[in-house]
């Protein structure tokens, strides 16, 4: 599923933001893995990207770790300072805790940037079931919903685009 999500995300980003400086901001879980995968697809298409991995490599989920390892090390950066487009791949549907530490700092940096902000599946810090913030969240300009808009994210519907990952045949 991560391959399909990453490819779908990459396709949308390539179409909408060709020629712009894109920085993916990723964390340990599958949302971060989707970002690593999308970054790889864009690189394979000759589109230069950067990745800010705000976490710790030892904590990567297995599938995210596999996709992290497939990226060239020279694309990693520490921040979003030069980005024209920031892609929030920090937290997805599984997170329910308030943001703290490096996550809170990454969200603060994303929100204070002048870049166009794209969140993947869920804006980091927003509960996908209730739509409530857990003490700070990524204020995205575009939400790329993987498969379908999550039930608690209706308030983001006007700035959402669904990325089809081939699950509709199974639903």
DAQUIGI-V802004 format. One record per backbone hydrogen bond with DSSP energy under -0.5 kcal/mol. CO is the residue of the C=O (numbers start at 1). NH is the residue of the N-H. If there is no record, write none. Layout:
co:CO nh:NH
co:CO nh:NH
//
This chain:
co:1 nh:5
co:2 nh:6
co:3 nh:7
co:4 nh:8
co:5 nh:9
co:6 nh:10
co:7 nh:11
co:8 nh:12
co:9 nh:13
co:10 nh:14
co:11 nh:15
co:12 nh:16
co:13 nh:17
co:17 nh:20
co:20 nh:22
co:21 nh:84
co:21 nh:85
co:22 nh:50
co:23 nh:87
co:24 nh:26
co:24 nh:52
co:25 nh:89
co:26 nh:54
co:28 nh:61
co:29 nh:33
co:30 nh:34
co:31 nh:35
co:32 nh:36
co:33 nh:37
co:34 nh:38
co:35 nh:39
co:36 nh:40
co:37 nh:41
co:38 nh:42
co:39 nh:43
co:40 nh:44
co:41 nh:45
co:42 nh:47
co:43 nh:46
co:46 nh:48
co:48 nh:22
co:50 nh:24
co:51 nh:53
co:51 nh:77
co:52 nh:26
co:52 nh:54
co:56 nh:59
co:57 nh:60
co:61 nh:65
co:62 nh:66
co:63 nh:67
co:64 nh:68
co:65 nh:69
co:66 nh:70
co:68 nh:71
co:72 nh:75
co:73 nh:76
co:75 nh:51
co:80 nh:83
co:84 nh:116
co:85 nh:23
co:86 nh:88
co:86 nh:118
co:87 nh:25
co:87 nh:89
co:88 nh:120
co:89 nh:27
co:92 nh:95
co:100 nh:103
co:100 nh:104
co:101 nh:105
co:102 nh:106
co:103 nh:107
co:104 nh:108
co:105 nh:109
co:106 nh:110
co:107 nh:111
co:108 nh:112
co:109 nh:113
co:110 nh:113
co:116 nh:86
co:116 nh:118
co:117 nh:141
co:117 nh:142
co:118 nh:88
co:119 nh:121
co:119 nh:144
co:120 nh:122
co:123 nh:126
co:124 nh:138
co:125 nh:134
co:126 nh:128
co:127 nh:131
co:128 nh:152
co:132 nh:127
co:134 nh:99
co:136 nh:134
co:138 nh:140
co:142 nh:119
co:142 nh:144
co:143 nh:145
co:143 nh:161
co:144 nh:121
co:144 nh:146
co:145 nh:147
co:145 nh:163
co:146 nh:148
co:150 nh:153
co:151 nh:154
co:153 nh:156
co:154 nh:157
co:156 nh:159
co:157 nh:160
co:159 nh:143
co:161 nh:145
co:162 nh:164
co:163 nh:147
co:167 nh:170
co:167 nh:171
co:168 nh:171
//
